[in-house]
Amino acid sequence: MARKVLLVEDDDSIATALEFVLTRHGMECIRLSSGVGALPAIRRLGPDLVLLDVKLPGVSGYDICRELRGDPGLARVRVLMMTARGSAAEQRRALALGADGFISKPFEMAELKARIARLIG
């Protein structure tokens, strides 16, 4: 059974490239372009991984991560946060909110695949 990834990214070109890579590596990829519907989608879909941009329209990736980690029913869902502002402070904040990993854009696809493999096998 394919691993299910919920991709929450508002930049269509980045989302398209990520979706291509994920599906090419045998994963089922569901895309959202806004943070607004992310939590209901996570609850409904039960993804193995949420690939979550920090800066999103409507609701930030930080807020989504905080809410997700506050729900015991979603404890098994892994979260890999992405941002173009990859400062150490941003990374610490993401990890403090419960993200399982953090990656700065732009990133090499090989690095992304390795991080995903570590999180969900």
BALUM-550595 format. One record per residue (C-alpha): x, y, z; chain; residue number from 1. Coordinates in steps of 0.1 Angstrom, whole numbers, plus 5000, padded with zeros to 4 digits. Example, Ala and Ser with C-alpha at 12.3 -4.5 7.8 and 13.67 -1.06 7.14 Angstrom:
((5123 4955 5078) 'A' 1)
((5137 4989 5071) 'A' 2)
***
This chain:
((5000 5000 5000) 'A' 1)
((5013 5034 4990) 'A' 2)
((5024 5059 5017) 'A' 3)
((5000 5088 5018) 'A' 4)
((5015 5124 5018) 'A' 5)
((4994 5155 5023) 'A' 6)
((5013 5184 5007) 'A' 7)
((5003 5218 5020) 'A' 8)
((5021 5244 4997) 'A' 9)
((5008 5276 4982) 'A' 10)
((5034 5280 4955) 'A' 11)
((5020 5260 4925) 'A' 12)
((5054 5254 4908) 'A' 13)
((5069 5240 4940) 'A' 14)
((5038 5219 4947) 'A' 15)
((5038 5205 4912) 'A' 16)
((5075 5195 4914) 'A' 17)
((5070 5179 4948) 'A' 18)
((5039 5160 4937) 'A' 19)
((5058 5147 4907) 'A' 20)
((5087 5134 4928) 'A' 21)
((5065 5119 4955) 'A' 22)
((5042 5101 4931) 'A' 23)
((5072 5089 4910) 'A' 24)
((5085 5073 4942) 'A' 25)
((5053 5054 4948) 'A' 26)
((5036 5077 4972) 'A' 27)
((5000 5089 4970) 'A' 28)
((5001 5127 4971) 'A' 29)
((4972 5150 4980) 'A' 30)
((4977 5187 4975) 'A' 31)
((4963 5217 4994) 'A' 32)
((4973 5253 4985) 'A' 33)
((4960 5269 5017) 'A' 34)
((4963 5262 5054) 'A' 35)
((4926 5268 5059) 'A' 36)
((4915 5232 5052) 'A' 37)
((4946 5214 5063) 'A' 38)
((4934 5201 5097) 'A' 39)
((4901 5188 5085) 'A' 40)
((4920 5171 5056) 'A' 41)
((4945 5155 5079) 'A' 42)
((4917 5142 5101) 'A' 43)
((4898 5129 5071) 'A' 44)
((4927 5114 5051) 'A' 45)
((4950 5101 5079) 'A' 46)
((4982 5107 5059) 'A' 47)
((5015 5091 5069) 'A' 48)
((5032 5125 5064) 'A' 49)
((5023 5161 5061) 'A' 50)
((5048 5181 5040) 'A' 51)
((5039 5215 5054) 'A' 52)
((5050 5250 5043) 'A' 53)
((5055 5275 5071) 'A' 54)
((5041 5305 5052) 'A' 55)
((5006 5298 5039) 'A' 56)
((4975 5319 5032) 'A' 57)
((4948 5317 5058) 'A' 58)
((4965 5297 5086) 'A' 59)
((5003 5293 5090) 'A' 60)
((5021 5260 5090) 'A' 61)
((5032 5267 5126) 'A' 62)
((4995 5270 5137) 'A' 63)
((4986 5238 5118) 'A' 64)
((5015 5219 5135) 'A' 65)
((5005 5232 5169) 'A' 66)
((4969 5221 5164) 'A' 67)
((4979 5188 5150) 'A' 68)
((5002 5180 5179) 'A' 69)
((4974 5190 5203) 'A' 70)
((4951 5163 5189) 'A' 71)
((4960 5128 5204) 'A' 72)
((4942 5111 5175) 'A' 73)
((4968 5125 5151) 'A' 74)
((4999 5117 5171) 'A' 75)
((5012 5091 5146) 'A' 76)
((5011 5116 5117) 'A' 77)
((5047 5128 5108) 'A' 78)
((5052 5165 5099) 'A' 79)
((5081 5178 5078) 'A' 80)
((5080 5216 5077) 'A' 81)
((5094 5236 5048) 'A' 82)
((5103 5273 5045) 'A' 83)
((5123 5297 5024) 'A' 84)
((5135 5314 5055) 'A' 85)
((5156 5286 5069) 'A' 86)
((5170 5303 5099) 'A' 87)
((5180 5284 5130) 'A' 88)
((5153 5302 5150) 'A' 89)
((5126 5291 5125) 'A' 90)
((5139 5255 5127) 'A' 91)
((5139 5256 5165) 'A' 92)
((5103 5270 5165) 'A' 93)
((5091 5242 5142) 'A' 94)
((5107 5215 5162) 'A' 95)
((5094 5230 5195) 'A' 96)
((5059 5229 5181) 'A' 97)
((5063 5192 5174) 'A' 98)
((5074 5190 5138) 'A' 99)
((5094 5158 5131) 'A' 100)
((5117 5176 5107) 'A' 101)
((5125 5208 5090) 'A' 102)
((5139 5216 5055) 'A' 103)
((5149 5249 5040) 'A' 104)
((5139 5258 5004) 'A' 105)
((5154 5256 4979) 'A' 106)
((5164 5220 4987) 'A' 107)
((5178 5191 4967) 'A' 108)
((5152 5165 4959) 'A' 109)
((5177 5138 4971) 'A' 110)
((5178 5155 5005) 'A' 111)
((5140 5157 5007) 'A' 112)
((5136 5120 4997) 'A' 113)
((5161 5110 5024) 'A' 114)
((5143 5129 5050) 'A' 115)
((5109 5115 5040) 'A' 116)
((5124 5080 5040) 'A' 117)
((5137 5085 5076) 'A' 118)
((5103 5097 5087) 'A' 119)
((5080 5072 5070) 'A' 120)
((5102 5045 5056) 'A' 121)
***
